Amino acid sequence: MSIESIQTALKKVNYPGFSRDIVSFGLVRSVDFVDGRAFVKLAITTSDPSIPNTLKSNVEAALAKLPSVKDSVVEIAVSAAKTPDTKADGKPAGLPGVRYTIAVASGKGGVGKSTLAVNLACALAQILSIEEPQKHVGLMDCDIYGPSIPLMIGLEGRPEIEGNNLIPMEKSGIKVMSMGFLVDDDTPVVWRGPMIMKTIQQFVQNVKWGELEVMVIDLPPGTGDAQLSLVQTIPISGSVLVTTPQIAATQIARKGGLMLTKVNVPILGVAENMSYLENTETGERTHIFGEGGGQKTAEALDTEFIGQIPLYPEIREGGDTGNPVVISHPTSSGAKVFRTIAGRLLEKLRSS
Protein backbone atom coordinates (compact mmCIF):
# COMPACT_ATOMS: atom_id res chain seq x y z
CA MET A 1 0.00 0.00 0.00
CA SER A 2 1.51 3.33 -1.04
CA ILE A 3 1.27 6.60 0.86
CA GLU A 4 -0.22 8.14 -2.29
CA SER A 5 -3.11 5.66 -2.17
CA ILE A 6 -3.92 6.66 1.39
CA GLN A 7 -3.75 10.35 0.51
CA THR A 8 -6.09 9.74 -2.41
CA ALA A 9 -8.57 8.11 -0.02
CA LEU A 10 -8.30 11.09 2.33
CA LYS A 11 -9.23 13.45 -0.51
CA LYS A 12 -12.69 11.88 -0.39
CA VAL A 13 -13.18 13.00 3.22
CA ASN A 14 -14.76 16.46 3.43
CA TYR A 15 -14.49 18.74 6.41
CA PRO A 16 -17.90 18.51 8.20
CA GLY A 17 -20.29 21.05 6.71
CA PHE A 18 -18.04 21.93 3.78
CA SER A 19 -17.60 20.79 0.21
CA ARG A 20 -13.79 20.80 0.40
CA ASP A 21 -11.74 17.80 1.47
CA ILE A 22 -9.31 17.70 4.39
CA VAL A 23 -6.27 17.37 2.11
CA SER A 24 -6.97 20.54 0.09
CA PHE A 25 -7.77 22.35 3.35
CA GLY A 26 -4.20 21.52 4.49
CA LEU A 27 -5.38 19.64 7.59
CA VAL A 28 -3.39 16.42 7.00
CA ARG A 29 -0.04 16.66 8.75
CA SER A 30 1.39 13.17 8.11
CA VAL A 31 0.54 9.81 6.57
CA ASP A 32 2.30 6.48 7.06
CA PHE A 33 1.67 2.77 6.45
CA VAL A 34 3.35 -0.06 8.38
CA ASP A 35 2.46 -3.76 8.41
CA GLY A 36 -1.11 -3.28 7.25
CA ARG A 37 -1.79 -0.37 9.58
CA ALA A 38 -2.39 3.19 8.30
CA PHE A 39 -1.30 6.12 10.45
CA VAL A 40 -2.86 9.54 9.84
CA LYS A 41 -2.30 12.74 11.79
CA LEU A 42 -4.57 15.77 11.39
CA ALA A 43 -4.42 19.28 12.84
CA ILE A 44 -7.61 21.33 13.02
CA THR A 45 -8.90 24.50 14.67
CA THR A 46 -12.43 24.35 16.02
CA SER A 47 -14.54 25.08 19.07
CA ASP A 48 -17.13 22.46 18.08
CA PRO A 49 -16.48 19.29 20.12
CA SER A 50 -18.33 17.13 17.58
CA ILE A 51 -15.95 17.94 14.69
CA PRO A 52 -12.92 15.83 15.82
CA ASN A 53 -15.06 12.73 16.44
CA THR A 54 -16.87 13.13 13.12
CA LEU A 55 -13.61 13.56 11.26
CA LYS A 56 -12.01 10.57 12.98
CA SER A 57 -14.96 8.34 12.07
CA ASN A 58 -15.02 9.55 8.47
CA VAL A 59 -11.28 9.06 8.01
CA GLU A 60 -11.40 5.56 9.51
CA ALA A 61 -14.30 4.68 7.22
CA ALA A 62 -12.40 5.92 4.15
CA LEU A 63 -9.29 3.95 5.10
CA ALA A 64 -11.31 0.80 5.79
CA LYS A 65 -12.29 0.71 2.12
CA LEU A 66 -8.66 0.20 1.09
CA PRO A 67 -8.00 -3.54 0.66
CA SER A 68 -4.51 -3.49 2.14
CA VAL A 69 -5.43 -1.55 5.26
CA LYS A 70 -6.21 -3.95 8.12
CA ASP A 71 -6.27 -1.29 10.83
CA SER A 72 -5.86 2.48 11.19
CA VAL A 73 -4.66 4.95 13.78
CA VAL A 74 -6.05 8.46 13.39
CA GLU A 75 -4.69 11.23 15.61
CA ILE A 76 -6.24 14.70 15.59
CA ALA A 77 -4.55 17.71 17.19
CA VAL A 78 -7.22 20.27 18.05
CA SER A 79 -6.59 23.96 18.61
CA ALA A 80 -9.44 25.96 20.09
CA ALA A 81 -11.03 28.38 17.64
CA LYS A 82 -11.65 31.92 18.75
CA THR A 83 -15.22 32.35 19.95
CA PRO A 84 -17.50 35.35 19.70
CA ASP A 85 -16.88 36.34 23.34
CA THR A 86 -16.35 40.05 23.79
CA LYS A 87 -13.97 42.09 25.86
CA ALA A 88 -15.12 44.49 28.56
CA ASP A 89 -15.49 47.25 25.95
CA GLY A 90 -17.84 45.09 23.85
CA LYS A 91 -15.39 44.48 21.00
CA PRO A 92 -14.81 41.00 19.52
CA ALA A 93 -11.72 39.33 20.89
CA GLY A 94 -10.51 38.22 17.47
CA LEU A 95 -10.23 41.59 15.67
CA PRO A 96 -9.06 44.40 17.97
CA GLY A 97 -10.79 47.70 17.37
CA VAL A 98 -13.78 46.22 15.53
CA ARG A 99 -17.05 45.95 17.42
CA TYR A 100 -19.28 44.01 14.99
CA THR A 101 -18.52 41.79 12.00
CA ILE A 102 -21.15 40.94 9.39
CA ALA A 103 -20.43 38.22 6.82
CA VAL A 104 -22.37 38.54 3.55
CA ALA A 105 -22.75 35.05 2.09
CA SER A 106 -24.53 33.13 -0.65
CA GLY A 107 -24.74 29.55 -1.77
CA LYS A 108 -24.14 30.38 -5.43
CA GLY A 109 -22.63 33.11 -7.55
CA GLY A 110 -24.51 35.70 -9.56
CA VAL A 111 -27.13 36.57 -6.93
CA GLY A 112 -25.75 40.03 -6.13
CA LYS A 113 -23.84 39.25 -2.93
CA SER A 114 -21.08 41.80 -3.57
CA THR A 115 -23.67 44.38 -4.62
CA LEU A 116 -25.37 43.94 -1.26
CA ALA A 117 -22.05 44.04 0.62
CA VAL A 118 -20.99 47.34 -0.97
CA ASN A 119 -24.35 49.06 -0.56
CA LEU A 120 -24.74 47.66 2.94
CA ALA A 121 -21.38 49.15 3.94
CA CYS A 122 -22.35 52.50 2.40
CA ALA A 123 -25.74 52.46 4.11
CA LEU A 124 -24.18 51.63 7.48
CA ALA A 125 -21.70 54.49 7.03
CA GLN A 126 -24.57 56.88 6.26
CA ILE A 127 -26.53 55.77 9.33
CA LEU A 128 -23.52 56.06 11.63
CA SER A 129 -22.55 59.48 10.20
CA ILE A 130 -25.88 60.78 11.51
CA GLU A 131 -26.16 58.80 14.76
CA GLU A 132 -22.52 58.56 15.83
CA PRO A 133 -20.15 60.43 13.44
CA GLN A 134 -17.06 59.24 15.31
CA LYS A 135 -17.74 55.61 14.40
CA HIS A 136 -16.61 54.05 11.11
CA VAL A 137 -17.23 51.11 8.76
CA GLY A 138 -14.87 48.63 7.10
CA LEU A 139 -15.34 46.41 4.04
CA MET A 140 -13.22 43.27 3.66
CA ASP A 141 -13.39 41.52 0.28
CA CYS A 142 -12.70 37.85 0.92
CA ASP A 143 -13.75 36.74 -2.57
CA ILE A 144 -10.15 35.86 -3.40
CA TYR A 145 -10.83 34.33 -6.82
CA GLY A 146 -13.21 37.02 -8.10
CA PRO A 147 -12.68 40.28 -6.17
CA SER A 148 -15.22 42.78 -7.50
CA ILE A 149 -15.41 45.20 -4.57
CA PRO A 150 -12.76 47.64 -5.96
CA LEU A 151 -14.80 48.08 -9.17
CA MET A 152 -18.12 48.39 -7.34
CA ILE A 153 -16.94 50.97 -4.82
CA GLY A 154 -14.74 52.87 -7.28
CA LEU A 155 -11.21 52.33 -5.95
CA GLU A 156 -7.98 51.72 -7.86
CA GLY A 157 -4.29 51.47 -7.08
CA ARG A 158 -2.28 49.76 -4.37
CA PRO A 159 -2.63 50.15 -0.59
CA GLU A 160 0.21 51.81 1.28
CA ILE A 161 2.39 49.84 3.67
CA GLU A 162 3.26 50.90 7.21
CA GLY A 163 5.79 48.59 8.80
CA ASN A 164 4.40 45.07 8.39
CA ASN A 165 0.84 46.28 7.88
CA LEU A 166 -1.23 47.29 4.88
CA ILE A 167 -3.22 50.51 5.13
CA PRO A 168 -6.76 49.97 3.82
CA MET A 169 -7.91 52.23 1.03
CA GLU A 170 -10.87 54.53 1.70
CA LYS A 171 -13.98 55.64 -0.17
CA SER A 172 -17.14 57.33 1.10
CA GLY A 173 -15.91 56.97 4.67
CA ILE A 174 -15.39 53.21 4.32
CA LYS A 175 -12.07 51.44 4.84
CA VAL A 176 -11.62 48.76 2.16
CA MET A 177 -9.23 45.85 1.61
CA SER A 178 -9.40 43.44 -1.33
CA MET A 179 -7.24 41.03 -3.26
CA GLY A 180 -8.19 43.20 -6.24
CA PHE A 181 -5.77 45.86 -4.92
CA LEU A 182 -2.89 43.38 -4.80
CA VAL A 183 -3.07 41.65 -8.22
CA ASP A 184 -3.34 42.97 -11.77
CA ASP A 185 -6.76 42.97 -13.40
CA ASP A 186 -5.68 40.33 -15.93
CA THR A 187 -3.96 38.06 -13.39
CA PRO A 188 -6.06 35.05 -12.32
CA VAL A 189 -5.67 33.81 -8.75
CA VAL A 190 -4.91 30.08 -8.95
CA TRP A 191 -4.36 29.04 -5.35
CA ARG A 192 -4.97 26.02 -3.17
CA GLY A 193 -6.55 26.04 0.27
CA PRO A 194 -3.55 26.89 2.50
CA MET A 195 -2.73 30.00 0.45
CA ILE A 196 -6.32 31.20 0.66
CA MET A 197 -6.28 30.66 4.43
CA LYS A 198 -3.03 32.60 4.78
CA THR A 199 -4.33 35.54 2.74
CA ILE A 200 -7.49 35.87 4.82
CA GLN A 201 -5.45 35.68 8.01
CA GLN A 202 -3.27 38.52 6.70
CA PHE A 203 -6.35 40.60 5.84
CA VAL A 204 -7.32 40.23 9.49
CA GLN A 205 -3.97 40.42 11.23
CA ASN A 206 -1.80 42.56 8.93
CA VAL A 207 -4.18 45.32 7.87
CA LYS A 208 -4.35 48.48 9.98
CA TRP A 209 -8.13 48.71 10.25
CA GLY A 210 -8.22 51.04 13.23
CA GLU A 211 -11.38 51.56 15.27
CA LEU A 212 -14.51 50.34 13.43
CA GLU A 213 -18.09 50.01 14.58
CA VAL A 214 -18.92 47.49 11.84
CA MET A 215 -16.86 45.35 9.47
CA VAL A 216 -18.76 44.03 6.43
CA ILE A 217 -17.13 40.91 4.99
CA ASP A 218 -17.90 39.85 1.41
CA LEU A 219 -17.48 36.06 1.24
CA PRO A 220 -17.06 34.11 -2.01
CA PRO A 221 -19.99 31.93 -3.08
CA GLY A 222 -20.15 28.33 -1.95
CA THR A 223 -18.76 26.54 1.10
CA GLY A 224 -15.00 26.24 1.03
CA ASP A 225 -11.60 27.55 2.07
CA ALA A 226 -12.45 31.21 2.62
CA GLN A 227 -15.47 30.51 4.80
CA LEU A 228 -13.63 28.04 7.03
CA SER A 229 -10.54 30.27 7.24
CA LEU A 230 -12.58 33.27 8.28
CA VAL A 231 -14.56 31.62 11.06
CA GLN A 232 -11.34 30.08 12.38
CA THR A 233 -9.59 33.46 12.42
CA ILE A 234 -12.14 35.89 13.86
CA PRO A 235 -15.53 35.64 15.55
CA ILE A 236 -18.38 36.63 13.22
CA SER A 237 -21.14 38.62 14.94
CA GLY A 238 -23.66 37.50 12.33
CA SER A 239 -24.26 36.79 8.67
CA VAL A 240 -26.62 37.85 5.90
CA LEU A 241 -27.62 35.29 3.31
CA VAL A 242 -28.30 36.63 -0.20
CA THR A 243 -30.50 34.84 -2.70
CA THR A 244 -32.70 35.52 -5.70
CA PRO A 245 -36.33 34.32 -5.80
CA GLN A 246 -36.04 31.29 -8.09
CA ILE A 247 -35.70 27.74 -6.78
CA ALA A 248 -32.28 27.23 -8.40
CA ALA A 249 -30.92 29.95 -6.09
CA THR A 250 -32.93 29.35 -2.94
CA GLN A 251 -32.09 25.64 -2.68
CA ILE A 252 -28.37 26.40 -2.72
CA ALA A 253 -28.79 29.42 -0.46
CA ARG A 254 -30.37 27.16 2.14
CA LYS A 255 -27.33 24.88 2.00
CA GLY A 256 -25.07 27.90 2.44
CA GLY A 257 -27.09 28.91 5.48
CA LEU A 258 -26.84 25.44 6.98
CA MET A 259 -23.06 25.57 6.51
CA LEU A 260 -22.93 28.82 8.50
CA THR A 261 -24.89 27.31 11.36
CA LYS A 262 -22.59 24.27 11.42
CA VAL A 263 -19.62 26.57 12.12
CA ASN A 264 -21.57 28.51 14.76
CA VAL A 265 -22.15 31.69 12.74
CA PRO A 266 -25.59 33.15 13.53
CA ILE A 267 -27.75 34.10 10.55
CA LEU A 268 -29.16 37.60 11.06
CA GLY A 269 -31.46 37.34 8.08
CA VAL A 270 -32.07 36.56 4.41
CA ALA A 271 -32.11 39.28 1.74
CA GLU A 272 -33.75 38.65 -1.62
CA ASN A 273 -32.10 40.38 -4.59
CA MET A 274 -33.69 40.98 -8.03
CA SER A 275 -37.06 40.49 -6.37
CA TYR A 276 -39.21 42.38 -8.86
CA LEU A 277 -39.29 44.95 -11.64
CA GLU A 278 -41.48 47.93 -10.78
CA ASN A 279 -43.29 50.16 -13.25
CA THR A 280 -42.40 53.67 -12.09
CA GLU A 281 -45.65 55.11 -13.44
CA THR A 282 -48.20 52.58 -12.22
CA GLY A 283 -46.30 50.94 -9.35
CA GLU A 284 -47.11 47.52 -10.80
CA ARG A 285 -44.55 44.86 -9.95
CA THR A 286 -43.42 42.05 -12.25
CA HIS A 287 -41.72 39.11 -10.54
CA ILE A 288 -39.36 38.08 -13.33
CA PHE A 289 -37.50 35.42 -11.32
CA GLY A 290 -40.48 34.15 -9.38
CA GLU A 291 -41.87 35.14 -6.02
CA GLY A 292 -41.47 34.16 -2.39
CA GLY A 293 -38.12 32.36 -2.56
CA GLY A 294 -36.38 34.61 -0.05
CA GLN A 295 -39.22 34.32 2.45
CA LYS A 296 -39.26 30.52 2.17
CA THR A 297 -35.47 30.38 2.60
CA ALA A 298 -35.69 32.49 5.76
CA GLU A 299 -38.44 30.25 7.14
CA ALA A 300 -36.43 27.10 6.37
CA LEU A 301 -33.45 28.53 8.26
CA ASP A 302 -35.60 29.87 11.10
CA THR A 303 -34.41 33.44 10.59
CA GLU A 304 -35.80 36.81 9.53
CA PHE A 305 -36.59 37.87 5.97
CA ILE A 306 -35.01 41.33 6.06
CA GLY A 307 -35.69 42.80 2.65
CA GLN A 308 -36.50 42.61 -1.05
CA ILE A 309 -34.13 44.44 -3.39
CA PRO A 310 -35.79 45.39 -6.70
CA LEU A 311 -34.43 45.08 -10.23
CA TYR A 312 -33.43 48.71 -10.39
CA PRO A 313 -31.19 49.92 -13.27
CA GLU A 314 -29.32 52.37 -11.05
CA ILE A 315 -28.20 49.53 -8.76
CA ARG A 316 -26.48 47.80 -11.67
CA GLU A 317 -25.09 51.06 -13.02
CA GLY A 318 -23.71 51.96 -9.60
CA GLY A 319 -21.81 48.68 -9.44
CA ASP A 320 -20.36 49.15 -12.92
CA THR A 321 -19.28 52.76 -12.37
CA GLY A 322 -18.04 52.51 -8.80
CA ASN A 323 -20.78 54.79 -7.49
CA PRO A 324 -23.12 52.66 -5.33
CA VAL A 325 -26.82 53.50 -5.57
CA VAL A 326 -26.98 54.32 -1.85
CA ILE A 327 -24.64 57.24 -2.61
CA SER A 328 -25.56 58.12 -6.21
CA HIS A 329 -29.37 57.93 -5.77
CA PRO A 330 -29.91 58.18 -1.99
CA THR A 331 -33.66 58.83 -2.25
CA SER A 332 -34.40 56.01 -4.71
CA SER A 333 -36.42 52.95 -3.75
CA GLY A 334 -33.31 50.77 -4.12
CA ALA A 335 -31.25 52.93 -1.76
CA LYS A 336 -34.08 52.97 0.77
CA VAL A 337 -34.20 49.17 0.79
CA PHE A 338 -30.46 48.93 1.47
CA ARG A 339 -30.73 51.45 4.30
CA THR A 340 -33.68 49.57 5.79
CA ILE A 341 -31.66 46.34 5.72
CA ALA A 342 -28.62 48.10 7.24
CA GLY A 343 -30.71 49.63 10.01
CA ARG A 344 -32.34 46.31 10.85
CA LEU A 345 -28.99 44.51 10.98
CA LEU A 346 -27.48 47.20 13.19
CA GLU A 347 -30.48 46.94 15.50
CA LYS A 348 -30.14 43.16 15.74
CA LEU A 349 -26.41 43.35 16.45
CA ARG A 350 -26.84 45.92 19.19
CA SER A 351 -29.61 43.96 20.86
CA SER A 352 -27.80 40.62 20.83
N, C-alpha and C positions, 0 to 999 in steps of 0.2 A: 504494500500500500504506500503510495507516494504522498508527500506533504501536499503537493498540488491537488491531489484528489480530495483530500480533506478540506482544503481551502475552497475548492469548487462547491463542496457540499455546504460549507458555511455561507456561501453567497446566496443560498436559498433561504436563509434565516433572516427575516426582517426584524428590525427593532420594533417592539410592540407599539402599535398605533401608527406606524409609518410604513411607507411603501419602499423605503431604501433598506438594503441588507446591512448586516453588521460589519461586513468586510469593507464596503465602500464608505461606511461611516467612520472607519478607522478604529473600531473598537476591539479588534483582534490583536492581541499583543504577541502571542506565540502559539505555534502549532508543532506537535511532535507525534511520532508513532513508534512504539516499541512493543515487540512481542504481542501483536494483536490488540494493543491498547492505544487509544488515541488520547492525547493530552492537549487541551485547549485552554488558554488563558485569555480572559477578556478584562477590559477596564472601562467602566461606565461611570457617568455622573447622573445621579437621580435622587430625588427625595421620595419617590414612590416605592414602598417596600415590596410591592408585587412584581416589579420589573425584573429584578435579579432571578427570582424563582421561575418566572415565565421564560426568560431567556435561557436559563439552564435546561429547562425541560425541552424547549424547542431545539437547542443545540444537540442535546443527547438524542432526540428523536431523529434529527438529520443524520447524525453519525451512525445510528443503528441501522440505517438503510444501506450502509456501505458493507459489502460482503466480507471484507477482510477485517472489519472492526468487531472484535468480540466484546470489548468493554471500552468505556470512555471515562475520562476524568476532566471535568469542566470546573475551572476556578474563575471566579468573577470578583475583581477588585472594585469596590463601590466607593465613590467619593460623593459626599452629600452635595446636592444641588442647592443653590441659593434659593431661599423661599421668599415670598412676598411680605415678610415681616418688615415693619418700618422702624426707623430710629425714633428718638424722642421728638424730633422736629417734624415727624410725619413723612420723611423722604424715604424712598425705597433703599434698602441696604445695598443693592447691587449696582446702582448707578448714582454716585454721589452728586448732589446738586439738582437731581431731577425728582420731582414729587410724584407725578403720574406717568405711566407708559401705556399707550394704546396701540395694540397691534391690529393693522388692517389686513384681513386675510380673505382668501377665496379658495374654493376647491379647484377651479379651472381658470384659465386665462381668458382675456377678452371680455370680462364682465364690468370693467371700469374700476377696478380696485385702486389703481394708482390715481385715477381721476378723483375718487373719493378721498384718498389720503391727502392729496395736495389741497383740495378745497376744504377738507376738514381742518387741516393745519391753519389755513388762511382764516377760516371762520372762528376757530379758537383764538387766534391772535387778535381778531377784531373784537371779540367778546371781552377778552382780558384787557385790551387797550382802554375799554370803557370802565370795566369794573375795577381792575387792579393794574394800572399802567406799568407798574414796576415788575410785573411778571411776564415771562416770555415763553415761546413755543419752539420746539425743535422738530425736525423732520429727518428721519433716518431711512434711507433707501436701501433695503436689504435684498432687493431683487437683483442679485449679482449678475445673472445671465442676461437680463433685459432691463437695465436701469433706464427708466423713462422720466424720472422726477426732474432732472436738470432741464429737459425740454419743456416739461409741463409748467414749471415754475419760472422759467426764463433765466437760467443761470448758465454761464460758460466759464471756461478757464480752469485753473488748478488751485486747490486750497493752499494757503501759506502754511509753513511749518515753524513751530516754536519749540525748540528742544527736540524731544522725541514725540511731540504731539502735533496732529493736524488741527488747523483752525477751520471750523466749519464756515462755509460761505453763507451769505445772508441775503434775503430778499423779502420785502414786505414785512419786516420784523421777525422773520423766521430763520433760525439757524438750520442749515441743510448740509448733509453729508451723503455722498452717493459714489458708487463705483464708477458712474459716468464721468466724474471729475478726474478719475485716475487713469483711465484708458482712452485711447483714441476712438472716435466714433466708428471707424471701420475695423476695429480690433475685436474679434469675438473672444469671449471669456470661456475657455475650455479647461475647466478645473474639476478635480475630484473632491470628494467630501471633506477631507482634512483641510484643504486650502480654503474652502468655503467657510469652514468653522473658524479658521484663523483670521480671516478677513472680518467676519462679524465680531469676533472678540476684539479686534483692533478698532473697529468702529465704536465699540463701547469703551474700551480702556485707553485708547491712544488718540482720542479726539477731545479737544478742549471745549466741551459743551457749555460749561458755566452753569449758572443757576437757571433752571427751567421749571415752569409750572407743569407743562405737559410735553411729552415726547411722543410724536406720532411715528409709528414704524410701519413702513410699507413692505410687507412680506411678498415673496414670489408665490405664484400659484402652486397648488399641490401640497404634498406632505413629504418633506424631505430634509436635506441637510440644513438649510437656513433656519427652518422652524425649530428643529431640535437644538441647533447651536444657540439660538437666541434664548430659548427658555432655560437652557443650561447656564447661560452667562448672566442674565439679569432677570429679576422678577417682573412679570408683566401684570400691570394693574387690571387690565381687561382687554378684550378683543372685539372687533366689529367684523362681522361676516358679510361679504358683499356677494350678491347674486343678481341674476336677471330673472324675469318671470317664468321662462319656459322650463319644462321638466328636465331637459338636458343639462341645464345649469343648476337647478335646485337640488337634484339628486346628488351631484358631486359636492355642492356647497354643504349639504348635510354631512357628508363624510368628512369634509374639512373641519366642520364644527365639532364632530365627534373626536377627531384627532386632537383638537385644542383641549377638550375636556380630559382626555387621557393623560395629557401632560400638565394638568392642573391649571390651565389658563381659563379664567372665567369669561364667558361670552356676555358682553354688555347688550348686544342686540344684533339684529339682522337688518341690513339696508338693501332695498331693491332698486337697482339701477335700470335705466331704459324702460321704466314702468309703463309709460303711455306717451302718446303724441297729442298735444292739446291744440285745438283750433283757437287762435288768439281772438277771433271775432265772436264766435258762438260759445266758447268754453267747452265744446264737445271733446271728449277724450276717446282716442282710438288706441286700443291695447294691442299693438303690433306683435309683441312677443308673448301674448297670453296674459292671464290675469290671476293674481292670488298666489303666485309661487313663493314670494318673499314671506307672506303671512304664514303659509303652510310650513315653510322651513323654520321659521321662528317657533311655531307651535311644536314641531317635531323635536326641537332642541330645548324646549322649555325656557325660552327667552323672549325678549321684547322685540316686536317689529317696530323699528324706530324711524322709518321714513321711506317714501317713494320718490325717486329722483326721475324727473321726466326726460323724454327725448327732446332736448332743448339745443338748438344749433349753437348757441353761444357757449354752451358747456364744452362741446367738441372744439370750437374755434379757440377757446381759452387754453385748452390743452396743447393745441398745435402751435400757438403763438407765444406761449409762456406767460399768458396773462389770465390767470384763473377767473372764472365767472364771478366768484365771490368778490373779487376786486374790480373786475372790468364792468360788471353789471350788478352792483350790490342790491338794487331794488327789484331785480328780476325774480320770477317764481323759482328758478333753479337755485339762485343764491340763497333765497329764503329757506329752501329745503335744507341746504347744507348747514345753515346757521341753526336751524331747528334741531338737526341731528347733533351738531356740536354742543349746543346748550344742554340737550338731554344727556349726552355722554358725560359732560362736565358735572351735571347734577348727580348722576349715578356714582361717579367716582368719589365725589365729595361726601356722599351719604353712606358710602361703604365702610 
